[in-house]
Amino acid sequence: VEGDPYAVFYNPANLTTLTDLEARFETGRLLSPEAGKGQASMVYVRPLPDQPNRVAGLGYYAERSNSTVSMDALVMGIGDRTVIKYFQRPLFYGIGGKLISRRLPGKNQLGLGADAGVQLAGNSGLKTSLVLSDVVLGLGALNGTFTLGNSYIFSEVTVLADFRMRGSYSELYFGAEYPLFNGLVQARAGKGVSSEGGGYLALGAGINVLPWLVDFTFSVPVKGYGADTGYYGINVGY
């Protein structure tokens, strides 16, 4: 979706849709029957001076668990845009690099990785992205994740669908976003990412009181509130 500084983690091509300096911080808790995990992340994005349409981003992600994998990742990305001559439509593109430290019981690993993405917007409100991410050296198999992402604006509703594939594993994620109170609040719902087999409906609400932005995210487990799976978190940006 346009204007999201967390694009530095997901698709560096989308960085160029940001027009202002922006900083964000998020913290949350990932529940799992195997072991719970605490998560925190920070991003800083800014347009580059004297370079129209070029935007750079820096992100840091931390994941902590007492009994499973703990991880730190430092991500850098840059996005730009051009115009496809015969279609007269903007093409967004971007590349990124990352340094990852992963710690398992009795074992530490260090990896270097790269991301790349493109995004094309049509006249009808449809946007399509192609992203190759998590191509990492030093952490085992060099698979990478391929994502085909689509968003479509229907009236005021933004509908989204992502198809992700890594090796022989693939999954479809879908969601929707709807503005309330003249854009003061953004309501969101979608398919949550599974963790060790737990399924849930992901819900969120963003509050836009510029220059401040606050997002709340939580999940409703499919098997009921007693299921030990899901996520809850808060994101604050300026």
PyMOL commands that set and color helices and strands:
alter all, ss='L'
color gray80, all
select helices_A, chain A and resi 7-10+12-17
alter helices_A, ss='H'
color red, helices_A
select strands_A, chain A and resi 22-31+37-47+55-64+70-84+89-104+107-121+126-137+145-154+157-166+169-180+185-191+200-209+212-221+230-237
alter strands_A, ss='S'
color yellow, strands_A
deselect
rebuild
show_as cartoon
